[in-house]
Amino acid sequence: MDVHYSSGIGNHFFYLAAEGTGAKTIGGRSHNGTPCNSDTFSGIGKDRAAAVWYRALSTYMTSTTTYSGARTATLQAAADLYGTNSQERYVVSKAWAAVSVGTALPDPGTSSPTPTPTASGSTSPSPSPSTSTSPSPSSSTTAPSSNALTNGGFEQGTTGWTQSDNDITNSTLQSAHGGSWYAWMMGYGTSAVESLSQSNIAVPSTGTPKLTFWLKVTTEESGYTAYDTLKVNVNGTTLATYSNAGATSGYVQKTVDLSAYKGKSVKLEFAGTEDAYLSTVFLLDDIAIG
């Protein structure tokens, strides 16, 4: 396509990131930030949007960067400048989703923008979802009472879990299976990996121990090819794999046999992998070993 025509996607992304959606007057001219997905949100301002775009261009983009790659670059730039859990990074993701590039990240729950970055380009990140609001001290009502896992229903935020990104959340953009907290993995629409794990789990030494959890899979992919996957690893061994090909309309309970680990101390890991195109979201909740 003509470069001026096809650049409109990036132009519209930048306008939405800076100014947000809706009608307004800027410099005496009327504008209307119309998204492709009917979303509504406020922008982060021209200065912050420019800082994100400049860092993405100067640090991460190359001459072959696609729009999907530009989304990844700007999300990383926003994380560098304002923090992984910042509203700036969240709005950048919403602006890309508004021009049909990827999906929006979970709302980090920060009520106000983070400070303007220092000259070095770094600030203290905003609180993680586990501290943005005070989670209930009780566990999910749907989690089994005998559970070798700590905080299997995520109602205590990140307690007991190690996450590579801010997967554990109470964002209202998605729904939990039980309670209000859950784990949102993947959904970037570009090449990405994530890990959510818990170590030193004492698998019961009697009966037939098993891992149970509730999983919801939504995807922009089509067909039966597994482009995006979520693997269940125990002590580094993959015991089950779920993918975009198994998309569901709601939460479905999954069971994994742990008889081989009876009486042992194990590390449980949910490992997500997404390819370069189209997004798949894996939602986890009410995880138990017993």
N, C-alpha and C positions, 0 to 999 in steps of 0.2 A: 504493500500500500504506500501511497504518498506519505512521507514522514510527518507532514503537518497534520494529515488526517488521522493517522494511527496514533500519534502522540496525544490525542485527546483523552485517552484512558488515563494516562499519567497526569495530564493537566487537571482532569476532573478529580482524581484522587487527591492531588495537592490542594485544590480549592476546598474540598470537603474536610480534609485534615485540618486546614487552617481556619475555615469559617464555619464548618458544620452544615447541617441541613436547614432548610427553610428559607423564607424570603427575608431579605435585608437590603439596606441601601449602603453601598460602599463607595466613597468618593463621589457622591452625588448620582451614582448609577444604581439601578435596581438589579438585584441578583437573586437567584433562587437555586439553592443547592439541592437538586433533585437526585436522590439515590436510585439505584436499580432494584433495591430490595425493600423499599418502603420504610427503611429504618429512619429514626430521628436521633440526632445527637449534636452536641456542641463541639466546635472546633477547639484546637489548642493555640490558635493564633498564628499569624504569618511568621513571626520570629522563630518560634519553636518548630514549626513545620519546616522552615528553611534550614534550621540547624540539623534536623533529622535527615533531610534530603541531601544536604551537602556532605554530611558524614557518610551516608550510604554511598553516594557517588564517589567520594574521594578515598574511601577505605574498603568497600566491599564489592562494588559493581565493576564489571568489565565490559568490553565491547560486545560480548555475546549474551549479556544478561537479559533474560526474558522478564515479562511482567511478574511471573511467579517468583523469579529470582529477585526482582526489585522489591517485592513484598517482604521476602526474607531479609534482604539487606536493610530495609528501613526499620523493620522490627528489631533487628540487632542494633542498629544505630540508636533507636529510641531507648533500648535497654542500656546501652553504653552511656547515654547522656542523662537519662532521667530515672533509670532503674527498671528492673524486670517487671515489677508490680505497679508501675506508674500508670496514671491515667493517660499520659502522652502515648505510651506504647499501646495501650488499649484502644485509644481513639485512632491511631494509625491503622490498627487491624480492622476497625469498623469502617474506616474510609476505604480501605481496599475491598472489603466485602461489599461496600456500597457501589463499587464499580465492577462487581462480579469477579473479583480476584481473591480466592480463598474465603475463609469464614472468620468471623470475629472471635477474638480470644475471650476467655471468661473475664467478667468484670472483676477487677481486683478489689473493688469496694472502697477505693480512695475517694473521699468526698471533694477534694480540691486538688488542683494541679500541683505538682512538685516544684521546688524552686528552680529558677533559671540555672543551667549548668555553669560550673566554674570554668575558668580558662583552660583547665586541664581536661575538661569534658567529662567530669564525673561528679556525681552527688550521691548522697546516701539514698538507697532504694526505699520505696514506700513499703509499708508493712505487708507481709504475706497474707493470703486469705485467712490463715489461722489466727491472725491478730487483728484483722480489720474489724471484726465484730467478735463478741464473746460467745463462743460456742457453748452449747449446753454441756454440763459435766457428765450427763448420763450417756450411755451408748444407745445406738439405734434400737427401737423397740422390736424391729424385725430380725435383729441379729440373735443367733442362738445363745442361750445362757452359758453353756460350757464352750468356751472358745479359747484356744491356745494363743490366738492372736491378740495383740494389744490394739484397742480402738478399731475393731473391724468395721464399724459402721461410720467412721470418720467424724462422729459427733464431737470428738475432742480435738478437732482440727488436725494438725500434723503429728500429734503425739504418737510415738511408736513407729512412725514411717520415715523413710528417706526418699526424697523425690528429686529428680533431676531438673524439673521445672515446677511451676506452681500448679500442680495437678489437683491437689485437694482444695476444694472450694465450696462455698455455699451460694455461688452465683445463681441468680434467678433466670439466667438465660437457658439453663437446662434444669431438669428436676431430679431430685434424689429418689432412690427406691424407698428408703425409710428415713425419717428425720429430715434434716435440711442440708446436711453435708454429704459430699460424694467425691469421687475422683473423676476428673475430666482429662482424658488422655488423647493426644493427637488432635487432628482437625486443622492443620496448618495449610493444607493444599500445596505443599512443597516438600522437598526432601527433609526429613526430620526423624530424630529418634528420641525416645523418652523412657525413663525407668522409674518405677515405683516399687519400693522393696521394704521388707522387714526381716531382721536377722534374729538369730538365737530363739527360734520358735521351737518349743518342746512338743513334738508330735506325740500324741497319746501312744502308750505302749500296749494298750489292750484294744480288743475289738478290731474294726476295720476303719482306720483313720482315713479321713477324706477332707479335701478342700472344697468348700462351696462358696459361691458368690453370685451376685446378680449383675448381668451385663446387658447393656443396650448399645447397639451398633447402628449408626446412621452414616450414610455415605453419599457422595456425589458421583462415585464410580458406578459403572454398569457392567453387567455380565457376571461370569463365574470365575474370572481370574483374580487371584489374591494379590492385589497391588499393595494394599496396606494391611498390616498384621499386628496383632497383639498376642504375645507369647507368654505362657505361664512357665516360669523356670523355677526349679527347686534345686538348690545347690549347684546351679549352673547347667542343669539338664532340662531341656524343654519337654514338658509333659503334655501340653495342649497348645494349639494355635487357633486363633480366631481371626477373621478377616472381613473385608468389605463385602465379600461374597456371601457372608452370613448376616446381612443387615436385618434388623428387627424393628418392629413398630413400637416396642416397649421393652421393659426389662425382662430378661429370661434368666432363670437360675441355671448355673453350670456346676458340674461336679467333676472333680479330678481325684482319682484314687491315689492315696499316699501310703498304701500298705508297705511299699518298699522302704519307707522311711520310719516305720513304726519304732517308737522309743528313741528316735534320734533328734538332735538339734539341727534345724535347717534354716536356710535363708530362702524366703519366698520373694520372687521378683515378677512383676508384670512389665514386660518389655515391648514397647510400641515402636513400629517402624512405618514411615509413610514415604511413598514415592514422590516424584517431582510434580505430579499433576493431580488435581482434584483431591478433595479432602475426605477423610473418614474420621468420625468421632467415636471413641470407645468410652462409655460411662460405666464406672464400677461402683458397687455399693454392697454393704452388708456381707463382708468377707469373713469366713470362719474356717477354722481347722479344728476338727473334733471327731 
